[in-house]
Amino acid sequence: MAELRGEERLLIGGELVGASDGSTYPVVNPATESVLGVAADAGAADCDAAVAAARAAFDATDWSTNLELRVRCLRQLHAALERNAEELRATIVAEVGCPVMLTHSAQLDIPVSGVGWVADLAERYQWETDLGVLDLFGIPARRTLRREAAGVVAAITPWNFPMQINLAKVAPALAAGCTAVLKPAPDTPWTAAVLGRIVAEETDLPPGVVNIVTSSRNEIGQQLAEDMRVDVVSFTGSTATGRKVMVAGATNLKRVFLELGGKSASVVLDDADLGSALGNAAFQITTNAGQGCAITTRLLVPRSRYDEALDSLVGILGTFPYGDPTDPGNLMGPLISERQRQRVLGYIETGVREGARLAMGGGVPEHLPTGFYVEPTVLADVDPDATVAQEEIFGPVLAVIPYDGGDDEAVAIANNSVYGLSGAVFSASPERARAVANRIRTGTLAVNGAPYYGPDAPFGGYKQSGIGREMGVLGFEEYLEAKTLAEPA
């Protein structure tokens, strides 16, 4: 991988600058527990300046109406991200602790391709629709439906897939004609800050169109959500924080997009190919060390095949290599922080206390004394209403739930959640799998291991998994307003 440079500056009004009070904070490698360097620690004044720059760029320039400029700048950004891919890859692996192999898919390469996809979408999008002539009160009028930029966007992003989520918010917002202030998670500031450097040095994006404020201070997100100059808040994170963002956005009834938690179920039907289903479950729970909102963290298995499935699952997971994320052979790295590790270990203890059986894992791996690692963990005999079956753990912990009553019971257990983000169904019959999938109330769902992820596929959830959709045409339209214009016919 490329040399790790990092980036200590904010991007505000087209300038790469330090925090106004000179503050910085350390950036920690979760695999080694060492300090990589520092990031600018933006305060209230920096946040205010970033919003002011975004507001001015939206109100006082032609960015929102100049489609040709927007498409050109997005294609420049796409090309620049591809040129800098190896530096970005090294930054993501070092900050997140994700295996390098994940950067060749959802952590980097696919999100970068999505920038090109959204530029193409903006170019071909039907910005105006003729609604025809209507004669009302003897006055014939030709009506046109126009799509226009929603305004200033505050994008608040988490640490688990930082480049994916940063680009999934910023790129469509820019394509729509909005301007943006990106506030990344404190744990992964460099991924956003390097993006800021690329924007400033390698594109023609006008000053203030993109602003990036890294900060260790949670109140900066609150400040953005409450700011009266912000028109849209796009937030990805926990459901608890999402509720606070929604309340803060009510200050001026700004539009709020929320992509929140999940407790997704993988439903194995009694005719399923166990090898495929269990291999998928093992891969899912170790992907990014289980730190993904859409990961299937509940495995539903018919009682008739339960013992066979559990033995096979433990065998499969026991062969999964994990450790140093820079090693291409490893499929799992550490958790993001010691705080997160203690949270995950606490959930495992709760699961056992509530009656689950620890089939494998459950602790800190002896061969990895340094780094925030947790063993791949299988909790068996989990009650569908248990804490570990209901709450998002965000670690490599799989809750295995037996069921007796056929497809109806499996669907009922899968839907027994306040969340509705994703899921999976496995069956030898495509028709049966599709019928079960159609009954599970989630925003995304994979049948027999087929992946749904891509820049053109809307992503989001039902119930407390969020409001709205990210990516795809629906995600692009989150950043648009609709205007009906009538003119004399």
C-alpha positions as CSV (number, residue, x, y, z in Angstrom):
1,M,0.0,0.0,0.0
2,A,1.0,3.6,-0.4
3,E,2.7,5.7,2.2
4,L,0.3,7.0,4.9
5,R,0.3,10.8,4.8
6,G,-2.8,11.8,6.8
7,E,-4.2,15.3,6.7
8,E,-4.3,17.7,9.6
9,R,-6.4,20.4,8.0
10,L,-10.1,21.3,7.6
11,L,-11.6,22.4,4.3
12,I,-13.6,25.6,4.7
13,G,-14.5,28.0,1.9
14,G,-12.1,26.4,-0.5
15,E,-9.1,26.7,1.9
16,L,-7.2,24.0,3.7
17,V,-6.9,25.4,7.3
18,G,-6.2,24.3,10.8
19,A,-8.8,24.7,13.5
20,S,-9.2,28.4,14.4
21,D,-8.0,27.9,17.9
22,G,-5.1,25.6,16.8
23,S,-6.6,22.5,18.4
24,T,-5.8,19.0,17.3
25,Y,-6.5,15.5,18.6
26,P,-4.8,12.1,18.1
27,V,-5.7,9.6,15.4
28,V,-5.3,6.0,16.7
29,N,-4.7,2.8,14.7
30,P,-7.1,0.2,16.3
31,A,-4.9,-2.7,15.1
32,T,-1.8,-1.5,16.9
33,E,-3.2,1.0,19.5
34,S,-0.5,3.5,18.3
35,V,-1.0,7.1,17.4
36,L,-0.9,7.7,13.7
37,G,-0.8,11.5,13.9
38,V,-3.3,14.3,14.6
39,A,-6.4,15.8,13.0
40,A,-7.7,19.3,13.3
41,D,-10.2,19.6,16.2
42,A,-12.8,22.0,14.8
43,G,-14.8,24.0,17.3
44,A,-18.0,26.0,17.1
45,A,-16.4,28.9,15.2
46,D,-15.1,26.5,12.5
47,C,-18.4,24.9,12.1
48,D,-20.1,28.3,11.8
49,A,-17.6,29.3,9.2
50,A,-18.2,26.1,7.2
51,V,-21.9,26.6,7.2
52,A,-21.5,30.2,6.2
53,A,-19.3,29.2,3.3
54,A,-21.8,26.6,2.1
55,R,-24.7,29.0,2.4
56,A,-22.8,31.7,0.4
57,A,-21.8,29.2,-2.3
58,F,-25.4,28.1,-2.7
59,D,-27.0,31.5,-2.6
60,A,-24.5,33.7,-4.4
61,T,-23.1,31.4,-7.2
62,D,-24.6,29.5,-10.1
63,W,-23.6,26.1,-8.6
64,S,-27.2,25.0,-8.0
65,T,-28.3,25.8,-11.6
66,N,-25.1,25.0,-13.6
67,L,-25.5,21.3,-14.4
68,E,-22.6,21.3,-16.8
69,L,-20.2,22.6,-14.1
70,R,-21.5,20.1,-11.6
71,V,-21.1,17.1,-13.9
72,R,-17.6,18.2,-14.9
73,C,-16.5,18.7,-11.3
74,L,-17.9,15.3,-10.2
75,R,-16.0,13.6,-13.0
76,Q,-12.9,15.4,-12.0
77,L,-13.4,14.2,-8.4
78,H,-14.0,10.7,-9.6
79,A,-10.8,10.7,-11.6
80,A,-8.9,12.3,-8.7
81,L,-10.1,9.7,-6.2
82,E,-9.0,6.9,-8.6
83,R,-5.5,8.6,-8.9
84,N,-5.3,8.7,-5.1
85,A,-6.8,5.3,-4.4
86,E,-3.7,3.8,-2.8
87,E,-3.3,6.6,-0.3
88,L,-7.0,6.4,0.5
89,R,-6.7,2.6,0.9
90,A,-3.8,2.9,3.3
91,T,-5.7,5.6,5.3
92,I,-8.9,3.6,5.6
93,V,-7.0,0.4,6.7
94,A,-5.0,2.4,9.3
95,E,-8.0,4.4,10.7
96,V,-10.7,1.8,10.6
97,G,-8.7,-1.4,11.1
98,C,-10.6,-3.1,8.3
99,P,-8.9,-5.8,6.2
100,V,-7.3,-4.4,3.1
101,M,-9.4,-6.8,1.0
102,L,-12.6,-4.8,2.0
103,T,-11.1,-1.7,0.4
104,H,-11.4,-3.4,-2.9
105,S,-15.1,-3.4,-2.5
106,A,-17.4,-1.5,-0.1
107,Q,-14.8,0.4,1.8
108,L,-13.3,2.2,-1.2
109,D,-13.4,1.0,-4.8
110,I,-17.2,0.6,-5.2
111,P,-18.0,4.0,-3.5
112,V,-15.4,5.7,-5.8
113,S,-17.1,4.2,-8.8
114,G,-20.4,5.6,-7.4
115,V,-19.1,9.1,-7.9
116,G,-18.9,8.5,-11.6
117,W,-22.3,6.8,-11.6
118,V,-24.0,9.8,-9.9
119,A,-22.4,12.2,-12.4
120,D,-23.9,10.2,-15.2
121,L,-27.3,10.2,-13.4
122,A,-27.3,14.0,-13.0
123,E,-26.5,14.4,-16.7
124,R,-29.4,12.1,-17.9
125,Y,-31.9,13.0,-15.1
126,Q,-35.3,14.4,-16.1
127,W,-35.0,17.8,-14.3
128,E,-38.4,19.0,-15.8
129,T,-41.5,17.1,-16.5
130,D,-44.4,18.5,-18.7
131,L,-47.7,17.9,-16.8
132,G,-49.7,19.1,-19.8
133,V,-52.4,21.8,-20.0
134,L,-55.3,22.2,-17.6
135,D,-58.1,24.6,-18.0
136,L,-59.2,25.8,-14.6
137,F,-61.8,28.6,-14.1
138,G,-61.5,29.3,-17.9
139,I,-57.7,29.9,-17.6
140,P,-55.7,27.4,-19.6
141,A,-52.3,26.7,-18.0
142,R,-49.3,24.6,-19.0
143,R,-47.8,23.0,-15.8
144,T,-44.2,21.9,-15.4
145,L,-42.8,19.9,-12.6
146,R,-39.2,21.2,-11.9
147,R,-36.6,19.5,-9.7
148,E,-34.3,21.9,-7.9
149,A,-31.5,21.7,-5.3
150,A,-32.7,21.5,-1.7
151,G,-30.0,23.8,-0.4
152,V,-27.2,23.4,2.2
153,V,-26.6,19.9,3.4
154,A,-25.1,18.8,6.7
155,A,-23.6,15.3,6.2
156,I,-22.8,13.6,9.5
157,T,-21.1,10.2,9.1
158,P,-19.9,7.3,11.2
159,W,-16.6,5.5,11.4
160,N,-17.4,1.9,10.2
161,F,-17.4,2.6,6.4
162,P,-16.2,6.2,6.3
163,M,-15.4,6.7,2.6
164,Q,-18.4,4.7,1.5
165,I,-20.8,6.9,3.6
166,N,-19.0,10.2,3.0
167,L,-19.2,9.8,-0.7
168,A,-22.8,8.3,-0.6
169,K,-23.9,11.6,0.9
170,V,-21.6,14.2,-0.6
171,A,-21.6,13.1,-4.3
172,P,-25.4,13.0,-4.8
173,A,-25.8,16.2,-2.9
174,L,-23.4,18.0,-5.2
175,A,-24.9,16.4,-8.3
176,A,-28.3,17.7,-7.2
177,G,-26.9,21.3,-6.9
178,C,-26.6,21.4,-3.1
179,T,-23.6,22.6,-1.2
180,A,-22.3,20.5,1.8
181,V,-20.7,20.5,5.2
182,L,-19.3,17.1,6.0
183,K,-18.6,16.2,9.6
184,P,-17.0,12.7,9.9
185,A,-16.8,10.6,13.0
186,P,-14.1,11.5,15.5
187,D,-12.5,8.0,15.1
188,T,-11.9,8.4,11.3
189,P,-11.1,12.0,10.5
190,W,-8.3,11.4,8.0
191,T,-10.5,9.6,5.5
192,A,-12.6,12.8,5.2
193,A,-9.7,15.2,5.5
194,V,-7.8,13.6,2.7
195,L,-11.0,13.8,0.6
196,G,-11.0,17.5,1.4
197,R,-7.4,17.9,0.2
198,I,-8.2,16.1,-3.0
199,V,-11.2,18.4,-3.6
200,A,-9.2,21.5,-2.9
201,E,-6.1,20.6,-4.9
202,E,-7.4,18.4,-7.8
203,T,-10.8,19.6,-8.8
204,D,-12.5,22.8,-9.9
205,L,-15.2,22.6,-7.2
206,P,-15.9,26.3,-6.3
207,P,-15.0,27.5,-2.8
208,G,-17.6,26.7,-0.2
209,V,-19.4,24.0,-2.3
210,V,-17.7,21.3,-0.1
211,N,-16.6,22.0,3.5
212,I,-15.1,19.3,5.8
213,V,-14.8,19.8,9.5
214,T,-13.1,17.1,11.6
215,S,-13.7,17.3,15.3
216,S,-13.6,15.2,18.5
217,R,-16.5,17.2,19.9
218,N,-19.9,15.6,19.6
219,E,-21.6,19.0,20.0
220,I,-20.5,20.0,16.4
221,G,-23.0,17.5,15.0
222,Q,-25.7,19.0,17.2
223,Q,-24.7,22.5,16.0
224,L,-25.0,21.5,12.4
225,A,-28.4,19.8,12.9
226,E,-29.8,22.9,14.7
227,D,-28.3,25.6,12.3
228,M,-31.1,27.6,10.7
229,R,-28.9,28.0,7.5
230,V,-28.9,24.2,6.9
231,D,-31.7,22.9,4.7
232,V,-31.0,19.1,4.9
233,V,-29.4,16.9,7.5
234,S,-28.1,13.5,6.2
235,F,-27.1,11.4,9.2
236,T,-25.9,7.8,9.5
237,G,-25.3,6.4,12.9
238,S,-27.1,4.9,15.9
239,T,-30.9,5.1,16.3
240,A,-30.5,6.9,19.7
241,T,-28.5,9.7,18.1
242,G,-30.8,9.7,15.1
243,R,-33.7,10.6,17.4
244,K,-31.6,13.6,18.7
245,V,-30.8,14.7,15.1
246,M,-34.5,14.6,14.2
247,V,-35.4,16.8,17.2
248,A,-32.6,19.2,16.4
249,G,-33.7,19.4,12.7
250,A,-37.1,20.5,13.9
251,T,-35.7,24.0,14.7
252,N,-36.5,25.1,11.1
253,L,-38.3,21.9,9.9
254,K,-35.3,21.0,7.8
255,R,-35.4,17.8,5.8
256,V,-33.8,14.9,7.8
257,F,-32.4,11.8,6.3
258,L,-31.6,9.0,8.8
259,E,-29.8,5.7,8.1
260,L,-29.7,4.1,11.5
261,G,-29.3,0.7,13.2
262,G,-30.1,-2.8,12.3
263,K,-30.6,-6.3,13.7
264,S,-30.9,-8.2,10.5
265,A,-31.9,-11.8,10.3
266,S,-30.6,-14.5,8.0
267,V,-33.4,-17.0,7.6
268,V,-32.4,-20.6,6.8
269,L,-35.4,-22.6,5.5
270,D,-35.5,-26.3,6.0
271,D,-34.6,-27.1,2.4
272,A,-31.7,-24.7,2.2
273,D,-28.1,-25.6,1.2
274,L,-26.5,-25.3,4.6
275,G,-23.0,-24.8,3.3
276,S,-24.0,-21.7,1.4
277,A,-26.1,-20.3,4.1
278,L,-23.6,-20.9,6.9
279,G,-20.7,-19.7,4.9
280,N,-22.6,-16.5,4.2
281,A,-23.4,-16.1,7.9
282,A,-19.8,-16.6,8.9
283,F,-18.6,-14.1,6.3
284,Q,-21.2,-11.5,7.3
285,I,-20.4,-11.5,11.0
286,T,-16.7,-11.2,10.5
287,T,-17.0,-8.5,7.8
288,N,-15.4,-5.3,9.3
289,A,-15.4,-7.2,12.6
290,G,-19.2,-7.1,12.6
291,Q,-19.3,-3.3,12.6
292,G,-21.9,-2.8,10.0
293,C,-25.6,-1.8,10.3
294,A,-26.8,-4.1,7.6
295,I,-24.8,-7.2,8.7
296,T,-27.0,-10.2,9.4
297,T,-26.4,-10.8,13.2
298,R,-29.3,-13.2,13.8
299,L,-29.2,-16.6,12.3
300,L,-32.6,-18.5,12.2
301,V,-32.3,-22.2,11.7
302,P,-35.1,-24.9,11.7
303,R,-34.9,-27.1,14.8
304,S,-34.6,-30.2,12.6
305,R,-31.3,-29.0,11.2
306,Y,-30.1,-27.0,14.2
307,D,-27.4,-29.2,15.7
308,E,-25.9,-29.9,12.2
309,A,-26.0,-26.2,11.4
310,L,-24.4,-25.1,14.6
311,D,-21.5,-27.7,14.4
312,S,-20.8,-26.6,10.8
313,L,-21.0,-22.9,11.6
314,V,-18.4,-23.3,14.4
315,G,-16.2,-25.3,12.1
316,I,-16.4,-22.7,9.3
317,L,-15.7,-19.7,11.7
318,G,-12.9,-21.6,13.3
319,T,-11.0,-21.5,10.0
320,F,-11.5,-17.7,9.4
321,P,-8.1,-15.9,9.5
322,Y,-8.1,-12.7,11.4
323,G,-5.6,-10.2,12.7
324,D,-3.3,-7.6,11.0
325,P,-5.6,-5.8,8.6
326,T,-2.7,-5.0,6.2
327,D,-2.3,-8.7,5.6
328,P,-4.4,-9.6,2.5
329,G,-5.0,-13.1,3.9
330,N,-6.9,-11.8,6.9
331,L,-10.7,-11.5,6.7
332,M,-11.3,-9.6,10.0
333,G,-9.5,-6.9,11.8
334,P,-10.0,-5.2,15.2
335,L,-12.9,-3.2,16.5
336,I,-12.6,0.6,16.2
337,S,-11.7,1.3,19.9
338,E,-11.3,-0.1,23.4
339,R,-14.6,1.5,24.2
340,Q,-16.3,-0.4,21.5
341,R,-14.6,-3.6,22.5
342,Q,-15.8,-3.3,26.1
343,R,-19.3,-2.7,24.7
344,V,-19.2,-5.9,22.7
345,L,-17.8,-8.0,25.5
346,G,-20.5,-6.6,27.7
347,Y,-23.2,-7.8,25.3
348,I,-21.7,-11.3,25.2
349,E,-21.8,-11.5,29.0
350,T,-25.4,-10.3,28.9
351,G,-26.3,-13.0,26.4
352,V,-24.9,-15.8,28.5
353,R,-26.5,-14.4,31.6
354,E,-29.9,-14.4,29.9
355,G,-29.5,-18.1,28.9
356,A,-27.6,-18.2,25.6
357,R,-24.9,-20.8,25.3
358,L,-21.4,-19.7,24.2
359,A,-20.7,-22.1,21.3
360,M,-17.4,-20.4,20.4
361,G,-15.3,-17.3,21.1
362,G,-16.6,-14.7,23.6
363,G,-13.4,-13.0,24.6
364,V,-10.1,-11.4,23.6
365,P,-7.9,-13.6,21.4
366,E,-4.8,-14.7,23.2
367,H,-2.7,-14.5,20.0
368,L,-3.5,-10.8,19.5
369,P,-2.6,-9.0,22.8
370,T,-2.3,-5.7,21.0
371,G,-5.2,-4.1,19.1
372,F,-8.9,-3.9,19.9
373,Y,-9.7,-7.5,18.9
374,V,-12.6,-9.7,19.9
375,E,-12.9,-13.4,18.9
376,P,-15.6,-14.3,16.4
377,T,-18.4,-15.3,18.7
378,V,-21.4,-17.6,18.3
379,L,-24.2,-17.5,20.9
380,A,-26.4,-20.5,20.6
381,D,-30.0,-21.2,21.9
382,V,-30.8,-17.5,21.9
383,D,-34.4,-16.6,22.7
384,P,-35.9,-14.3,20.1
385,D,-36.7,-11.7,22.7
386,A,-33.3,-11.8,24.4
387,T,-31.2,-8.6,24.6
388,V,-28.6,-10.0,22.1
389,A,-31.4,-10.8,19.7
390,Q,-33.0,-7.4,19.9
391,E,-30.1,-4.8,20.3
392,E,-27.4,-3.9,17.9
393,I,-24.1,-5.2,19.2
394,F,-21.7,-3.9,16.4
395,G,-19.2,-6.6,16.8
396,P,-18.4,-10.2,15.5
397,V,-21.2,-11.8,17.5
398,L,-23.8,-14.0,15.9
399,A,-27.0,-14.9,17.7
400,V,-28.3,-18.3,16.6
401,I,-32.0,-18.9,17.1
402,P,-33.8,-22.2,16.5
403,Y,-37.4,-22.2,15.2
404,D,-40.0,-25.0,14.9
405,G,-43.1,-23.7,13.1
406,G,-42.0,-23.5,9.5
407,D,-41.9,-20.4,7.3
408,D,-44.6,-18.5,9.3
409,E,-42.6,-18.7,12.5
410,A,-39.4,-17.8,10.8
411,V,-41.0,-14.6,9.3
412,A,-42.5,-13.7,12.7
413,I,-39.1,-14.0,14.4
414,A,-37.3,-12.0,11.6
415,N,-39.9,-9.2,11.9
416,N,-39.7,-9.3,15.7
417,S,-37.4,-6.2,15.9
418,V,-37.7,-2.5,16.1
419,Y,-35.3,-2.4,13.2
420,G,-35.9,-3.2,9.5
421,L,-32.7,-2.6,7.6
422,S,-31.6,-5.8,5.9
423,G,-31.8,-9.6,5.9
424,A,-31.3,-12.8,4.0
425,V,-33.3,-15.9,3.1
426,F,-31.9,-19.3,2.0
427,S,-33.9,-22.0,0.3
428,A,-33.5,-24.6,-2.4
429,S,-36.7,-23.2,-4.0
430,P,-36.3,-19.7,-5.5
431,E,-40.1,-19.2,-5.4
432,R,-40.3,-20.1,-1.7
433,A,-37.3,-17.9,-0.8
434,R,-38.9,-15.0,-2.7
435,A,-42.2,-15.5,-1.0
436,V,-40.5,-15.4,2.5
437,A,-38.4,-12.4,1.5
438,N,-41.5,-10.4,0.4
439,R,-42.9,-10.9,3.9
440,I,-39.8,-9.6,5.8
441,R,-40.1,-5.9,6.5
442,T,-36.7,-4.6,5.6
443,G,-35.2,-2.1,3.2
444,T,-32.8,-4.5,1.6
445,L,-32.8,-8.3,1.5
446,A,-30.5,-10.9,-0.1
447,V,-31.9,-14.2,-1.5
448,N,-29.5,-17.2,-1.5
449,G,-26.5,-15.0,-1.1
450,A,-27.1,-12.6,-4.0
451,P,-25.6,-9.2,-3.1
452,Y,-27.8,-6.1,-3.4
453,Y,-25.1,-3.5,-2.8
454,G,-24.2,-1.0,-5.6
455,P,-24.3,2.7,-6.3
456,D,-27.6,2.3,-8.2
457,A,-29.3,0.4,-5.4
458,P,-31.3,2.5,-2.8
459,F,-30.2,1.6,0.8
460,G,-32.2,2.3,3.9
461,G,-34.6,0.8,6.3
462,Y,-38.1,0.3,7.7
463,K,-39.2,1.1,11.3
464,Q,-36.4,2.5,13.5
465,S,-33.7,1.7,10.9
466,G,-34.3,5.2,9.5
467,I,-36.1,7.6,7.2
468,G,-35.4,7.9,3.5
469,R,-32.9,6.1,1.2
470,E,-29.3,6.6,0.3
471,M,-27.7,5.8,-3.1
472,G,-29.6,5.1,-6.3
473,V,-32.1,7.5,-7.9
474,L,-34.0,7.6,-4.6
475,G,-30.9,8.7,-2.7
476,F,-30.2,11.4,-5.3
477,E,-33.7,12.7,-5.0
478,E,-33.3,13.1,-1.2
479,Y,-31.4,16.3,-2.1
480,L,-34.0,17.7,-4.5
481,E,-37.1,19.9,-4.0
482,A,-40.1,19.7,-6.3
483,K,-41.6,22.8,-7.8
484,T,-44.8,22.9,-9.9
485,L,-44.7,25.9,-12.3
486,A,-47.8,27.1,-14.1
487,E,-47.6,29.4,-17.2
488,P,-50.3,30.7,-19.5
489,A,-51.0,28.1,-22.2
